[in-house]
């Protein structure tokens, strides 16, 4: 193994890793926010809006992420949406992740017993207070593991961003392999970086799960 290659290409690989983290975190957090809004609108919004949300969820979940990325990056200029590769990568992550997060939140809403919601209404709580004081604390328990799992899935989806020249980790690794004609070492390091991301996401997820379920352990 030629370690001098990593000294020469180390800064580029670390920069690519930083871009990967940026796209993953910003895109995932944006997907969580949009997904939560979609889930709330689907639950409390008018029925026609629920139909539109259902159509959006089914279309996005039924098409590959790469196709969505191509449409945003290459098709966007036809409707006046000109994005840089990184902007397209982040936006595509938000679009791709939001329907999955919306479904996770929807399942969390449905996991809260209806009797508790009715009891909260009987004592005069508004729908907003019911959401924040009754529904959210209880729904966090069943949705933490699915959320963590999908965050882990999104870490590996970042590799697809290289097809639109996002200078993320896989893009820099391919550049290193093409310039040095070495393939084993760069992709071993690539695997290590992704493994670190997955382990980090899994560790954070376990900490959050332990936090939201601590009352169950005491019981």
N, C-alpha and C positions, 0 to 999 in steps of 0.2 A: 504494500500500500504506500503510495507516494504522499507523504505528509506535507511536503513542501507545496503541493497544490492547494491545500487548505489554508496555508499561510498566505498564498497569493490571492485566492478567491474567498477567503474568510469574510472580509468586509462586505463583499457583494452578497454572500449567502446570508449574513446577519441582516443586511438591509432588506433582502427579500423576505426573511422571516418576520421582520418588523411590519412590512407591508401586508403580509399574510395575517398577522395578528390584528392589524388595523381593520382590514376588510372584514375579518371574522367578527370582531367585537362590535364594530359600529353597525355592520349589516345585521348581526344577530339581535342586538339591542333594538335596532329600528324595527326588525321583524316582530319582536316581542310587543313593542308598543302598538304597532299597527294591528297585530293579531288580537291584542286585548280589546282594542277599540272595535274591531270587527265582531268579536264575540259579544261585546256589550250591545252593539247595535242589532245584532242578530237576535238577542234575547229580549231587548226592550224596545227596539225600533218597530216601525210599521211593517206589515207583512210584505208589501212590494220591495222594500229595502232588504228584507231577509232573503227574498228570491234572488236579488242581485248579488248579495254576499254569497249565497249558495253557488251561483253560477261562477263567480270569481274563484271560489275555493276549488271547485271541481275542475275548472280549466287549468289553473296553475298546478294543482296536484297531478293532473293527468298529462302534463307535458314535461319533457326533460329540462333540467336546469340549463344545459348548454344551449338549447334552442331559445329559451327565454333570454339568455345572455346575448346571443347573436341578434335577436330582434331589438333589444334595447340599444346595443352598441352600433350595429350597422343599419338598423331600421329607424332609429330615433331621428337622425338628421332629416328624414323625409317628412317628419311632422314638426320639425323645428327643435327637436331635443338633441342637442350636440353635447356629448359627454366625453370626458377624458376616460382612459381605461380604468383608472382607480374609481372614478365616480360611477362608471357603468357597473363595475364589480360590486360596489357597496349597494347601489340601487337594486341590482339584480338579486342580491342576497335578501334585501328587505322584501322584494316582491315574491321571491321563492319561499322564504321562511314564514311570512305572515299567515298564509292559509293553514299551515301545519300548527303554528302556535295558536291560531284561532280555534282549531279543533281541540287542542289540548285544554284551552281555557273553557271551551264549551262543555267538555266532559267534566271539568272541575265544578262548573256551575251546577250541572245536573247531579253531582255527587252530594250536594248539600241537601239535607232533608227538607221537604216542602213545609213540614210542620213548623220548623224553626223560623222560616221566612214569614209564614202566616202569623206566628206568635209575635214577631217583631213588628209587623204591621198593626196588630191589635193594640200594642202598647204605644202606638203613635210614631214610630220611627219612619223617616222618609226613605224613599228608595235608595238615595245616595248613601245614607247612614247604614241602611241594611247591607248595601254592597260592601262598604268598608269595615263595618263592625261585626257582621254576621257571616257573609258569604266568603269574602277573601281569606280570613284567618283559617277557615275550615277547608277551603278548596286547595290551599297550598300543600296540604298533606298528600292528597292523591296525585297532584300534578308535578311534584318536584322531580320524581324519577323520570317521567316522560320528557320533561323539559331538559334535564341533564342529558338524556340520551340523544335528543335532537340537536342540542348544542354540540355534542361529540360528532354527530353525523356532519354538521356544517363545517367542522374543522377540516374534514377531508374533502368536502366539496370545494374548498378554496383552490384546490389544484386545477380545477377547470378554468379558473380566471386567466390562466396563462394563454389560452387560445385567443384572447383579445389583447394580448401583449401587456397585461398587468404585470409589473415587475415584482411578482411575488416569489415565493420560495421555489416552486417548480420551474418557473421561467428562468431564474438565475442558475438553477441546477442544470437545466438543459443547455444553457449558454456555456457553462463550465465544461460539460461533457462534449459539446460540439467543438470547443476550442482546444481541448486537451486530448481528445479521442480516448478518454477514460470514462467508463460508465458505471463500474461497480462501486467505486469509492463515492462519487457524488450522490448516487441514489441510496447508498447506505446511510449517508449523512442526512439525506432528505427524509428517509424513514425514521431516523432518530428524532429529527425536529418534530415530525407529526406525532410521534409517540409521546414526546414531551407535552405537546398541546393536549392530547387526549388524556394523559395522566393528570395534567393540571385541571382540565375541565371536570374530570371525574372526581378529583379531590375536593374541588370547590362545591360540586354538587352534593357530595357526601356531607360536607360541613353544613350546607343549607338544609339538607334533609334532617340532619341531627338536630338542627335548631328548631325547625317547624314541628318536629315530632317529639320534642322533649317532654311535653305534657302527657303524651301517651305512655312514655317510659315511666314517668312518676306514678301514673295511674296503675 
